[in-house]
Amino acid sequence: MNYIYSTGGREKYFKASSVRDCVTRAIANATDLDYLEIYNGINSEAKKEHASKRKRTTSSARNGVYTATAKRYIERTLGWVWVPLMSIGTGCQVHLCKEELPSKGSYILNLSGHFSCWKDGKLYDTYDCSRGGTRCVYGYWREPTKEEREMHQECLNQQQKYKNFVEMKKQELAQKRLEVKKHNEKIKKKYASRINKLRAQLRKLEKERDSQMLETPKMEKDSWAMYTCEED
């Protein structure tokens, strides 16, 4: 196994060595992008996660990343293409060894509980994770072709246009709400005196009605008594 020790450039920004940043360094080694750029990108993607019974914590570029979050970042942000090497019921098809992996190109390997980088027939990591060439490779992400990269960039542009459109509509709606609020306040101020007069008249009418309702039962009682006396 041709193994090369590499942290992906972590030492340029952090002093700690005992960290669980295999996703970050695997992507950095495969793409040659800056470690801190990937580190911040993964943490930004982790903010979209939702807690559940199975996921009590969120992903962290330093302490571990869920596979789904790493997949979103690698495919949606970087545009790399996923190549599955194993499916349900097939068993392990490809192992982490030079005889079964491509000899040219850069790849981000998805292993059991671990991510690593395979570049030009060599393993780039902080330790030899091949287990003597017996470790199973679930799949890997490969660098996109020129056509795939152009398609991915077009998708990103369309997404950005949609975001800009939604943001513009939100601003327009907020402006209309503000205009309606100002108009209502203007109308309320213009007719405030009339409204107060009408309210005073209404309160006066309600008092008169209440006083009449208090007198009515007494009159009905007296008439009923007179009626029963005539019966006797």
C-alpha positions, 0 to 999 in steps of 0.5 A: 500500500502506497500510503502518504501522511497528510492532514490536508493543511490543518496545521496551518490553522489549528494546533490540535492533532487528535481531532475527527476531521477525516471528512475535511482533510479527505476533501482537502487532499482530493480537491487541493482546496484550502483546508479552512475553506472546506472547514467553514463550508462543512460547518455552514452545511451542518446548520441545515441539519435537523435534530432527531432521535437518531441524530442528537448532535449536529455535524462538525468539521472538527468532530465528525460529519454525518454522511448525508451532510458530507454528501450534500457539500461534496455534490452540491457545493463542489460538484463531484460525482458519486460512484457507488461500489456496493448495494444492498445484498451484493456484499463488498465488491471493492476493497481499499487496495491499489489492485481494485481502485483506479490508478489515476485521478483523485477520489474521496473514498466513503468507508465504514465510519471514515472518509479518506483520499485516493489520489493517483494510486496512493492513499492520503490520510493521517494513518493507513486505514486500509486494514491491509487492503481488506477494508471495504469501499462503499463508493467514492466521489470523482472529479467531474468532467468538463461537461459535468462541471459546466452543468453543475455551474449552470445549476448553481447559477439557476439556484442563485437566480431563484434565490435572488428572485425570492429575496426581491419578492420578499422585499416587495412584499415587506414594502407593500405591507409598510405602505398599507400600515402607513395608509391605515395609520393615516386614515385612523388619524384622519377619522379619529375624532369622528370615531370617538364621537360615534363610540361615545354615542354608542356607549350612551345608547347602551346605557339607555338600553340597559336601563330600559331592560331593568325596568321591563321585568317589573312592569311585566310582573305587575301586569301578570299579578293583575291578570291573576287577580282577575281570574280569582 
